[in-house]
């Protein structure tokens, strides 16, 4: 299983939607734990890296990019 490549400031699509209705989150801290902020309601969640990698679907936008990253056959 290949882990997704992500970095600080990347927008990540998660497998399940947040109760506010969006599935897009911004990575605000990396390390052994990952901290992400919901783009819909600004809720902040911290989880360990293996759990984050299991729940993340793909990187939608890299930090500093204007347009979304192309999808690779999802």
C-alpha positions as CSV (number, residue, x, y, z in Angstrom):
1,X,0.0,0.0,0.0
2,X,1.4,3.4,-1.0
3,X,1.0,6.3,1.4
4,X,-0.1,9.6,-0.1
5,X,2.5,12.4,-0.2
6,X,1.3,15.4,1.7
7,X,2.8,18.5,3.2
8,X,2.1,21.5,5.3
9,X,-0.7,23.6,3.8
10,X,-1.9,20.9,1.4
11,X,-5.7,20.5,1.0
12,X,-6.6,16.8,1.5
13,X,-9.9,15.0,0.6
14,X,-10.9,12.6,3.3
15,X,-13.0,9.4,2.7
16,X,-15.9,10.5,5.0
17,X,-17.6,13.9,5.2
18,X,-17.4,16.0,8.3
19,X,-20.8,16.8,9.9
20,X,-20.6,20.3,8.4
21,X,-20.9,18.7,4.9
22,X,-17.4,19.0,3.5
23,X,-14.7,16.4,3.1
24,X,-11.8,18.9,2.4
25,X,-9.2,19.6,5.1
26,X,-6.0,21.6,5.2
27,X,-2.9,20.1,6.9
28,X,-1.7,22.5,9.5
29,X,0.9,20.3,11.4
30,X,2.9,17.3,10.4
31,X,5.0,14.8,12.3
32,X,4.1,11.7,14.2
33,X,0.7,13.3,14.6
34,X,-1.2,15.2,11.8
35,X,-3.3,18.2,12.6
36,X,-5.9,19.2,10.0
37,X,-8.5,22.0,9.8
38,X,-11.9,21.6,8.2
39,X,-12.4,24.0,5.2
40,X,-16.1,24.3,6.0
41,X,-16.3,25.1,9.7
42,X,-12.6,25.6,10.7
43,X,-12.8,22.7,13.3
44,X,-9.3,21.4,14.1
45,X,-8.6,17.7,14.5
46,X,-5.4,15.9,15.4
47,X,-4.8,12.2,14.6
48,X,-1.8,9.9,14.4
49,X,-0.2,9.5,11.0
50,X,-1.3,5.9,10.2
51,X,-4.9,6.7,10.9
52,X,-4.7,9.9,8.8
53,X,-3.1,8.0,5.9
54,X,-5.9,5.4,6.1
55,X,-8.7,8.0,6.1
56,X,-7.2,10.4,3.5
57,X,-8.3,9.8,-0.1
58,X,-6.1,12.2,-2.1
59,X,-4.4,15.6,-2.1
60,X,-6.7,18.0,-3.9
61,X,-4.4,21.0,-3.9
62,X,-0.7,21.4,-2.9
63,X,0.3,24.4,-0.8
64,X,0.9,27.4,-3.0
65,X,-1.0,26.0,-6.1
66,X,-3.9,27.8,-7.7
67,X,-5.7,24.9,-9.4
68,X,-6.6,21.5,-8.1
69,X,-4.2,18.6,-8.6
70,X,-5.2,16.2,-11.5
71,X,-6.9,13.1,-10.4
72,X,-5.2,9.8,-11.1
73,X,-8.0,7.5,-11.9
74,X,-10.0,7.5,-8.7
